[in-house]
Amino acid sequence: MVEVFLGESGSKKDPLANPLYADLSGLPPLFIQVGGDEALLDDSRQIVKLAQEAGVDVKFKIYPEMQHVFHFLIGNAPEGDQAVQDMADWVRPKLGLA
């Protein structure tokens, strides 16, 4: 699938395709949520580290035993409900809504 996204001559290290190679300075605050059983858990940890090193305000939360895109379980699993609630609680004051 990588070649489909990048094309024949695309680089896996292009920062537009892989934020692990991007300059993250100047990003707004980030809330990164990831499942504990997520295939991208290590990448999530790395992007948090890189963002923090670039001076970005980062909140990071791991939801045990959850997999990729577990948020779609909202209304059907407490973990999905909790993740969406956590995001809402985090973003409201940043938007001046709390």
N, C-alpha and C positions, 0 to 999 in steps of 0.2 A: 504494500500500500504506500510505502514511502516514495517509491518511484512515481506512482500515480500523482501524488501530491506535489512532489518537487520537479518532476520531469526528468528527462535523461541526464541533463547537465546540472541539475540542482545539487546543492551541498547540504548535507545533514547538519552542518555547522552554521548554516545561514541563520542569523539571529531572528529573522522574520519567520523562520520555520521552527526554530528551537530556542526558546527563551533562556536556556542554560548558557547560551553564547551571546546573549544580548547585554547591552548596557542598561541596567535597570535603574540607574539614578534618575531622579525626577518623577518616578511613578507615584501615584497617589497611594494612600493607605490600602493595604491588601488584607483580606481575610481569606486564607487558604484552608479549605476543608478537604479532608481526604479520609478514605476508609482505611482501616487497619489491615485489610486484606487486598488493598488496591495494588494493581500491577505497577502503578506510577508512584507508590509511596516514597521510594528513595529519591525519585526525581522531585517530588514535592518538597522533601526535606532539603534538597540541594537548592531549589529555587528560593526557599525561605532564607537559607543561609546567604545566598548571593544578594537577595534583596536587602537583607539587614546590613550586609557589608556595604551596600550602595547607599545606605542611609534611609531606606524606605521603612515606614512604620508597618510592621507585619504582625498579624495575629494568625496563629497556626493551631488547628485542632484536628486531632486524629479521632475518628469514630471507630471503636473496636469492632472487628468482625464484619465491617462493611466493605463492599466492593465498589468498582467504578460506577459513577453516576447514581449512587444510592439515593440521592435526593428525589429521584422520580418516585420513590416509595411514599412520598408525602400523602397522608390520608390513609395509608395502608400499613405503615410500620412506624413505630415510635422514633426510630433513628432518623428517618426522613423528616418527620415532623420537627424533631429537635434541631436538626441541622438548619432547616429553614428558619426556625424561631431564633436560633443563635445568630444567623446572618441578619435578620431583622433587628434584633437587639443591638447588634454591633453597628449597623449602618444608620439607624435612626438618629442618634446624636450627631453623627458626622454630617447629616443632612439638615440638622437643626430642627428635628421633629420630636425630640424628647426633652 
